[in-house]
Amino acid sequence: MRQKKVKTILITGASRGLGLALARAVALSGWNLILDGRDPAALEAARLELAKSTLVQAIAGDVSDPNHRAALRAAVEQAGGLDALVNNASTLGASPLPALLEYPLDIYERVLKVNLIAPLALLQAVHAHFHPNPVVINVTSDAGIEAYEGWGGYGSSKAALERMSAILAAENPAWRVYWVDPGDMRTRMHQQAFPGEDISDRPLPEVSIPGLLTLLAGKFPSGRYQARNVGQAENEISSRVGG
């Protein structure tokens, strides 16, 4: 009997929140993991947990740092290549959320480096090691398409990420490129956006994971998706194909 090939995924921002929830799910599905996160202690705790289920390489660092991206590329090479990349690491920027005319430009520059430039830079670093038919997921936000007061720094970075993702898809038709809105979540970043407020009514990141897992199968066309509505999108695609 032919042994099933084990897939490898690189997830950035995987020490907590959505990234960790996704890492847990794909680990249980048998994927090997390469993870990064800015908090070494939190990332090591995640590695110890996930290593009970699969092979895990965890590399602490900042995706906007070229040396860190080089370390991630080395990990991909050591793993023998990559089947999927999830650009999940993001930074909110200034908090409390300021109006654009008052936005500190040094912080805005940092937001763009982490949320926009780093995903492309990481793709440039590792794409030569993609296995056939790779999946790229760029985690975005409804703030990338809706004009919310105070969200100008973060939202504009995500808007640019969405356009960049669409161009990547057009330029690389053999890839599946998904820019995915996970929806509001009860995460540290969301709490930073609303300091002092009770955000316990927001769902945990786990509610967005089934949609991300479906997209990781690579059967959907490249495009923008809302993670929690992927099932509905699947039905619409099936009806068009069937019709």
N, C-alpha and C positions, 0 to 999 in steps of 0.2 A: 504494500500500500504506500502511495506517495505521501510523504509528510507535508502537512500544510505549512506554507511559508509564514513565518512570523513577521508582522509588519512593525515598522519603527516610526514613531511620531515625536516631533519636537514641539513642545508647548512652552511659550514664554509666559512669565507672570504666573507660575504654577504653584507658588508656595501657599496660596490661600484663594478664597473666592471662587470665581468661575473657573480659573485655570486648574485649581486643585480638584474641584468637582469633576471636571472633564478628565483629568489624569486618573482619578479613581475609577471612572467608568471605563476608560479604554484599557486600563490595567486588568480589570475583570474580564474584558473581552480578549485578552491575550496579547495585546500590543506591547512591545518594548518601548520604554520611555526615555527621552532626553528632556530634562526640565531645567528651567532657570527661574530665578527670583532675586529680588534685591535684598531680602532679609535672610542671611545665612542660617540663623537658628530655625526659622520657620521652614525654610527649604529642606534642611536636614531632617526635621521632624516628618515632613512629607515623604522624603526619600525612605526613611525607616519604615513608615507605614506601607508604602507602595511596594517596597522590595519584598514584602511577604507574598506578593501576587505575581511579580514579573521582574524583568531586568530593568534597572533604573540607573541612569547617569544624571546626577543633579549638580549643576554648576551655578554657584551664586555669582551675581554680578548685575550690571546695568546694560540693557540692550543698546543704549546709545553709546557705549564704550567700544571702540574698534577692537581692543584687546580681548574683551569679553566675547565679542562675536567670533573672533578667531578661535577662542577656546570651544565655543559651540560647534564651529565647523570641524575642529579636530575630533570632537565627540561623535559627530555625524560620520566622519571618515572611519573612526574606530568601530562604529556600529555596522559598517558596511553599506551605508546609504540610508535614504529617507523616503518614506511613503507619504507622509503628511507633515505639514508645518502649520501650526496655529499661532498667529501673531496676536496674542492676548494681552501682553504687557502694555499698560497705559499709565499715564499720570493725569490727574484732574487739573493740576495747575493751581492758581491762586484760590484760596478759601479764607473767608467767605467769598462767594462768586462776585467779582467786580464787573461793572460795565466796561465795555471795550475802551471807551475814552479814558478810563482810569486804570486799564490793565497794565501791570508792570511788564515792560517789554522783555526784560531778562527772563522772567518766568514764562512768558509766551514763547520765547525762543526754545526754552527747555521743553515745553509741551510739544512743539513741532518736532523737536529732535527725537523724543521718545515715541510719540504717537504716529508720526508720519515717516520720518526719515529712517528710523531704526528698522521698521518692518521691511522696507525696500533694501536697506543695507544688509539685513540678515538673509533675505532672498538672494541677493547678489553673492553672498558668501557661500551659500549651501546648495544652490540650485544645480550645480554641476554633479552633485551626488544624489539627485532625485532618482528614484526608481521609475519605471514607466508608469504613466497615468497618475501622477501625483495629485494630491489634494492640498490646496492652500486655503486656509480660513483666516481672514482678517476680521477681527472683532471690532465692530463699529457701534453705532448708537443712533437712536432717533434724533439726538441732538445734532447729528450730521445732516439731517434733512429738514428739521424744524428749527425755527428761529426763536429760541427761548432766551429771555432776558437773563443776563449774567453768565450764560453758557458760551459766550463768543469765543473764548480761547480754546476750550475743549471741543466745542461743536465744530469750529472751523477746521481743526486738525482732523476730525473724523470725516468731515465733508471731503477734504482733500484725499483722505485714505480711501474713501468710496470711489472717487474718480480714478485714483491710481489703480485700484483693484480692477475696475472695468477695463482700463487700458491693458493691464497685465493679462487679463482674460483674452482680449482681442489679439494680443501679440503672441500668446502661447495657447493655441487651441487644443493642444494635447493635454493641457492641465485642466483640472477643475478648480476654478478660483471662485470662492464664495466670500462675499462681505456680509457679515451676519450681525444683526441687531439682537442681542440676547434679552432685551427688555429691562425694565427697572428691577433691581435686585437688592437684597439686604446684604450689602458688602461694605467694607471699610471705605472704599472710594465714595460710595453713595452717601455714607455718613459724613464724610468730609465736605460733600456738597451742601449738606444741610446740618451744619454743626449745632449741637444742642437740641435738635429735633428728634422725635420718636419716629424711627423708620421701620418699626416692627411689623407694619402692615405690608411692607414689600415682601415678595416671595424670596425664598432662598435660591441661590444659583442653580441648585439641582433641577428646578423646573425647566430650565433651558437646555439641559443636557440631552434628552432624547432627540431633539431636533438636530443638535450638533452631531450626534452619533449617526443619524440618518444621512447627513451631508457627508460625513467622513467615508461613507460607502462609495462616494464618487459617482453616483448614478444620476444625479441631477445636473442639468446644464449650469454652466457658470452664471453667476448673477447675485443679486441682493436678496437676502432672505431674512425673515424674522424667525428666530429659533423656535418660538412657541407656536408658530403657524406652519411649520414645515409639513406636518401631516396633511393640512389642507392643500398646500402647494403640490404635494405628491399626488393627491386625488385629481387636481386640475390637470397636471401633466399627463397622468394616466388616461384621463378622459379625452384629451386632445390626441394622444397617440392612438387610442382605441377608436376615436371617431374618424 
